[in-house]
Amino acid sequence: MARSLTAMASPHLASLLPYSPGKPIEEVEREFGVAGAAKLASNENPFGPSPLAVKAIREAAAGVHRYPDGAGTVLRARLAEHLGVEAVQIALGNGSNELLDLVARIFLEPGDEAVMASPAFIVYRMACQALGASAVEVPCRDFVHDLEQMAAVVTSRTKLVFVGNPNNPTGTAVSPAALEAFVRRLPQEPLLILDEAYWEFLAEPERPRSLDWVREGRRCFVLRTFSKVYGLAGLRIGYGAGPPELIGLLDRLRAPFNVNALAQVAGAAALEDGAHVARTVAGTAAGRAALAAGLTALGFPPLSSVTNFLLVDVRRDGAAVTEALLRRGVIVRPMGGYGLPTHLRITVGTPDENARVLEALRAVLAA
């Protein structure tokens, strides 16, 4: 009798659970019979996409019968100019998630180690699990990366070190000085992956000089995305800056045409839309303050955040609270999968969405 497909699959997948995204608005409205659901689960931009990107998409739509530029030449050149690096130091991905996955596949084998914080973006651990490598998780200190301890656990088997800065799901960031000291302390061999998906939300004094380390030729791969501040999450486009040798390895492994044509033109246009970025950052800061004040008034002060989301301990089963909120048309993210069973992650929305989640929470928590 033939073995099942599960039995034939890599044994490293046995303990790997699928990534659980936030429920789509349409599914919640259909399942719970509500209208106008507010999705505050996936850290999307509630203010919409860059208008310049939308215009570029419309103009390019008639050409989608052609394959995209497999090298992403125009976008890579624009990014290189924007970041102050060389085009040969730029990689494009189907979201920065793809680049995380590709880097793990390039370097990790059974017996290898990758160092990361806990809690941190769950994809770091999943990428290790899928390859049979060890995820060495260092508990955060007061919900911030414990960089000293992370450096201390690096061994000769460590090939990758992940630092999410700002960190998902905590919303915290390490200081530029602390990160600088960490980079100087790391041994030469591991590749440092700086996941900066929320970098644009940092105030100028809080921004580390991560791209300087790329320019200096350090083994550092800085990941950023168009999904957050630029509002292009539906196009799935991210990018990274790192050593040309690494970019060459990524090019060997990535799928042909991994970034679609509309994403490429939209990304290039969005880089020019400083006004949209400024509006998003300002609107997020105001909304974050209002949402934090409202949660605090309810008796559940959230963790201080520098991102477009808040982590809050509701001191009861987060999954049950999430389910009750869904019935009221509000979608948030329970954090049980991150080892935080009583926490919720709530994306900062529009003023109306923020007021709605506070009203719904008040009703749910009172019950």
C-alpha positions, 0 to 999 in steps of 0.5 A: 500500500502506498504511503500517504503524502503526509508520510512521504513529506519531509519530517521537518513539516510534522510540527509546522503549523500553517501561518494564520493570517487575519480573517478577510473582511468578506468572510467575517461579514458573511459568517457573522452576518455583519456589515462594514467590518473593521479589519484591524488584524494585519497591520495594513495601512487604513489610509489606503495605497499611495495615489501615485502607485494607483495611477501607475497601476492603471497605466500599466494594467494594459500590459499584463499579458507580458511577463514582468522584468525578471530582474526588476531593473527599474525598481532596483535602480530607484531603490538603490538611489532611494537607499543610497546603495548600489543596485547590485545590493538590492533584492526584490521579493514577493513580500519581504516574507519571501526573502526571509524564506529564501535566506533560510533555504540558502543557509540552513540545514539540520544541525544549523542554528538561527538566533531570534527573540521571543516573541518575534515575527513567527515566520523566523521560527517557521522558516527554521522548522521547515528546514530542520534547523534549530531556532534559538529563541531568546526571551525579550526583556520587557518586550524588547529584544535582549541583544546582549543575551542574543549575542551571548548565545551565538555559536559556531553553528549559528548561521543567521541572526534575526532582529525585527526592529521595530518588532512584531508583535510587540511594537517595540524597538531597540535604541540605535546605540544598543543595535550598533553595539550588538552589530559590533559584538557579533562574530564575523560569520553569521548573517544578520537579518534586520527586518525593518518592515515598520522602519518608516514609523520610527522617528528620526532619532530612533532610526539605526544606521542599518544601511551604513552597515550594508555600505560598509560591506558587513554581513547584514541584510536589511529587509523593508516592505511596501506593504505597510506605510506605502499601502501596497500589501495586496501587491506583495512586494518587499525588498532587501539591501545586502552584500552583492554575494548574497543577492547573487545567491538569492537570484539562484534560488528565487522563482523567475518573475517573482515580483509581478509587473504591477507591483514593480511599477507601483513600488517605483511610483510609491517611492516618489510619494513622500506626501502619502508617507507623511500623511500615513505616519502622522495619521498613525501617530494620532490614531495610536495615541487615541487608541492607547488612551481609549484602551487605558481608560478601559483598564487595559493599557497597551504596551508602548508602541512605535509602529502602526499597531498596539499589543494589549493584555486583556487578562483573559482568553484572547482567542475568546475575546477575538471571537466575540469581537468578530461577532461585532464586526471587528477583526483583531489578532489573538496572540496565542501563537506567540506565547501570549494567550491573553494578548491581542494585537490591534492595528491602528485604524482610521478614527472611526475604526479606532472608536469602533474597536474601543466600543466593541471591546467595552461591550465584550469585556463588560460581558 
